[in-house]
C-alpha cells in the first residue's frame, strides 16, 4: 500500500481489549480516538508553538473511510501526511494500517483550523504548523 505523499508522522497503537465491540473487532468509534491521539502527539513533537492562551486548533471536518475491521489482537500504526495547507487551515491525511503496512484498515482526512480563542475566528497558521506540514 503506497501513497504519493510522504508520511509525516507514524504512531503505533496498542489495542486494548475494551476497544472491541460485540463483533470482536475494534469498534468504529475508536478509530477516531486513535487518529486524534496521533494528531496531538504529532503537534506536540514539533517543538514550536501550536497552541497557547491566544490560539488553538479546532477540528472542522472529518472524513473516515472504513476499509477493513481491525481484529484483536493486532499491531496497527496511524500514519499522517499533508494533504493541503491553507491560510488558516490544514488538511491532514490519515490512515490506519497493519504494522507491516500490508493491510489498510481506514483512510481519509481531517481539516484543522487555527482560531483566535477570544473571538473564535480563524487566524493565519502558526509558523510551527507551516514548517511541520512542509
C-alpha positions in Angstrom: 0.0 0.0 0.0 1.6 3.3 -1.1 0.7 6.9 -1.1 2.3 9.6 -3.3 2.7 11.8 -0.2 5.4 11.3 2.4 4.3 10.1 5.8 5.0 12.9 8.3 4.2 11.0 11.4 3.8 7.4 12.4 2.4 6.2 15.7 2.0 2.6 16.8 -1.3 1.9 18.6 -1.6 -0.7 21.3 -5.1 -2.1 21.0 -7.0 -2.6 24.2 -9.5 -5.3 24.9 -12.1 -2.7 25.8 -11.7 -1.3 22.2 -13.7 -4.3 20.9 -17.3 -4.4 20.1 -19.8 -7.2 20.1 -18.4 -8.5 16.8 -14.9 -9.0 18.3 -13.2 -6.3 16.3 -12.2 -2.7 17.2 -15.3 -0.5 17.4 -15.5 2.1 14.7 -15.6 5.0 17.1 -12.1 4.0 18.4 -10.6 4.7 15.0 -11.3 8.4 15.6 -9.6 8.2 19.0 -6.5 6.7 17.5 -6.4 9.4 14.9 -6.9 12.1 17.4 -4.1 10.8 19.6 -1.7 10.6 16.7 -2.5 14.2 15.7 -1.9 15.6 19.2 1.3 13.7 19.6 2.5 14.9 16.2 1.6 18.5 17.1 3.4 18.2 20.4 6.5 16.8 18.7 7.0 20.0 16.6 8.9 22.0 19.2 7.2 25.2 18.1 4.1 26.9 19.4 0.9 25.3 18.0 -1.5 26.1 20.9 -1.4 28.7 23.6 -3.7 31.0 25.6 -4.4 33.1 22.5 -4.8 30.4 19.8 -5.9 26.8 19.3 -6.5 24.2 16.6 -10.2 23.4 16.0 -11.3 20.3 14.2 -13.6 21.5 11.4 -14.2 18.3 9.3 -13.5 14.6 9.4 -13.7 12.0 6.6 -13.1 8.4 7.5 -13.3 5.5 5.1 -13.6 2.2 6.9 -11.8 -0.3 4.7 -11.5 -3.4 7.0 -12.3 -4.2 10.5 -9.4 -4.3 12.9 -9.2 -7.7 14.5 -7.9 -8.3 18.1 -5.1 -8.8 18.7 -3.4 -6.7 16.0 -0.4 -4.4 15.7 -1.5 -1.2 13.9 0.0 2.1 13.0 -1.5 5.5 12.4 0.1 7.4 9.6 -0.4 11.2 8.9 0.5 13.2 5.9 -0.1 16.7 4.4 -3.0 16.9 2.0 -3.4 20.7 1.9 -2.0 23.8 3.5 -4.3 26.9 3.5 -4.0 30.3 5.1 -5.7 29.4 8.4 -6.3 25.6 8.0 -4.6 22.4 7.1 -6.0 19.2 5.7 -4.2 16.2 7.3 -4.5 12.9 5.5 -4.5 9.8 7.7 -4.7 6.1 7.6 -4.5 3.2 10.0 -2.6 0.2 8.6 -1.2 -3.1 9.9 2.3 -2.8 11.4 3.8 -4.2 8.2 1.7 -1.8 6.0 0.1 -4.7 4.1 -3.5 -4.1 5.4 -5.4 -0.8 5.2 -8.0 -0.5 7.9 -9.1 3.1 7.2 -8.1 6.2 5.4 -9.4 9.7 5.0 -8.5 13.2 6.2 -9.3 15.9 8.8 -9.5 19.7 8.4 -8.0 21.6 11.3 -8.5 25.4 11.6 -6.4 27.6 13.9 -8.6 30.1 15.7 -8.2 33.1 18.0 -9.6 31.9 21.3 -11.1 35.2 22.2 -13.1 35.8 19.0 -13.4 32.2 17.8 -12.4 33.4 14.3 -9.8 31.8 12.1 -6.2 33.2 12.2 -3.2 32.7 10.0 -1.4 29.4 10.6 1.3 29.5 13.2 4.9 29.1 11.8 5.3 25.8 13.6 2.3 24.4 11.6 3.6 25.5 8.2 7.0 24.1 9.0 5.7 20.7 10.1 3.4 20.4 7.1 6.1 21.5 4.5 
